[in-house]
Amino acid sequence: DGGITQSPKYLFRKEGQNVTLSCEQNLNHDAMYWYRQDPGQGLRLIYYSQIVNDFQKGDIAEGYSVSREKKESFPLTVTSAQKNPTAFYLCASSPSFNEQFFGPGTRLTVL
Amino acid sequence: QKEVEQNSGPLSVPEGAIASLNCTYSDRVSQSFFWYRQYSGKSPELIMSIYSNGDKEDGRFTAQLNKASQYVSLLIRDSQPSDSATYLCAVNGITNAGKSTFGDGTTLTVKP
């Protein structure tokens, strides 16, 4: 099946801990994106990548890091510098830098 | 002013009615416009894209774009309870092509 997978579905982080969220796609899409969604809010762009080994900061990149070593994979690390990381994290990919297709999301909670 | 603004809602319509969702954007040179549907607790899914002025129809959905007024709308005809969701408007500009800016969404409830 073609699609976008994210893991884990739920993640709990202790204060001061770095965690990494996985995003994989087998759609052969060039572009990949990470968004954060807080309750009742829209999507805010964290990072995006239009090609392997290249990525750009979005609107709220502070406290986050990414890598794009393979076309299929775009992992997001939430570092201890992100002071309020509890949110719904969404990964998306796009074949044309226009329409985006989303994974199922990861809910991160800080304990 | 937000870059992409949507009616805050919530919007409630009876089953079978037309639901009208509105979106305005601030970047005059925006090129691409999208509507996504997000059910509670789920991820967004693309339902419509529109690139030129006018109407675009797909089943019960019609997207309308007016670049002069910087306005894009989504009409849902014969609304069904299964249409109850939050609808997100997204806009791509010329600069940073491939980067979408999302509105905060409008929550629609269709009452049987």
Interface residues (C-beta under 8 A of the other chain):
Chain A: A31 Y35 G40 Q41 G42 L43 R44 L45 Y48 Q50 Q56 G58 L90 S94 F97 N98 E99 Q100 F101 F102 G103 P104 G105
Chain B: V4 S32 F34 K42 S43 P44 E45 L46 S49 L88 A90 N92 N96 A97 G98 K99 S100 T101 F102 G103 D104 G105
